[in-house]
Amino acid sequence: MDFQAGILQDGSPMESLEKQLICPICLEMFSKPVVILPCQHNLCRKCANDVFQAANPYWQSRGSLISGGRFRCPSCRHEVLLDRHGVYGLQRNLLVENIIDIYKQECSSRPLKKGEHPMCKEHEDERINIYCVTCEVPTCSMCKVFGAHKDCEVAPLQTVFQGQKTELNNCISMLVAGNDRIQTIISQLEHSCQSTEENSEAAKRELCARFDALAALLEEKKAELLQRISQEQADKTAFIQSLICQYKEQLEKSSRLVETAIQAAEETGGAAFLMVRPPNLPRGIVEASKGGRLDKIEQGYESMDAFSVSLEHLTEAVHALDFDPAEEDEEYFDGEEEEVEE
């Protein structure tokens, strides 16, 4: 324990030493055995056990099935983790115990000075040794007999001191335990906040993956439908092109027959006409006149209306997309919050 700074700053080394030997829980000098925490601060074992029991109400005793517990140092708020032995598993601070023994021996050997005990302001030679319960102030015996407190109810000073000191220690233990519970709630809330962020990121990733899969499915379906339109286009254009070729061949034959017929018609002599005219010309003209009987396309053959797709129901379904309704979670910390308010 570092008490040199206090000794150097105070005029009385013993008073400075006494301040360094005060327990932050009971506000009295450390009682044996003194335990040293991992943060190097000291507590009375009883005070440490009170704080530990307040922070771990379900911890029963040594040798129980519960593995251990935790509490926070009242001086620095450092978290102290204990094993199944509880406070009895902490290390004793023998150095502080020896210093306390030496200090008590030194104090017992010193003569009591007049100025070391509070004296009554009304009766300078009288020590303050009783407590006025009515006025709630310490006073002396002369004030009770002859002074301002002669009609008041009084009690022994040491009795009132022990009672109020015990009450203050209990309040300190309750406050420390309440702080530990608040710190536990804060830790749980911080953990919930972190879990909320992690769960939100996971939900976002899942949502993106599902929409990406839906988009891929739409792309696949679009490619399939485009392929069907392209196939129908190829079939129809191929059929039309074949008809065009047939009609072109028929037109070429008819044109040649027309030229031959014109040449024969220009002959004026009978012999010459019969010599120029091919014998099968009439039959060829008859065959050519049948060209109109070739295949034709039906009206509206080039239309692609059969491949129109209605997406209105899908559009409505996309607009109606929403998260599944879930039941509201129960408030987790209701009980804890009520305890803190109390």
Protein Blocks (a to p, Z undefined) as FASTA:
>chain_A
ZZklmmmmpmblklmmmmmmpcfklopacdddddddfkopacdfklmmmmmmmmmmmbcb
ehiabfbdcdddfklopacdddfklmmlpccdfklmmmmmmmmmmmmmpccdfklpccdf
klmmbccfbdcfklopacdfklmmmmmmlmpccddfklmmmmmmmmmmmmmmmmmmmmmm
mmmmmmmmmmmmmmmmmmmmmmmmmmmmmmmmmmmmmmmmmmmmmmmmmmmmmmmmmmmm
mmmmmmmmmmmmmmmmmmmmmmmmmpmbfklmmmmpcfklmmmmmmmmmmmmpccddehk
lpcklmpccfklmmmmmmmgccddddddddfklmmmmmmmZZ
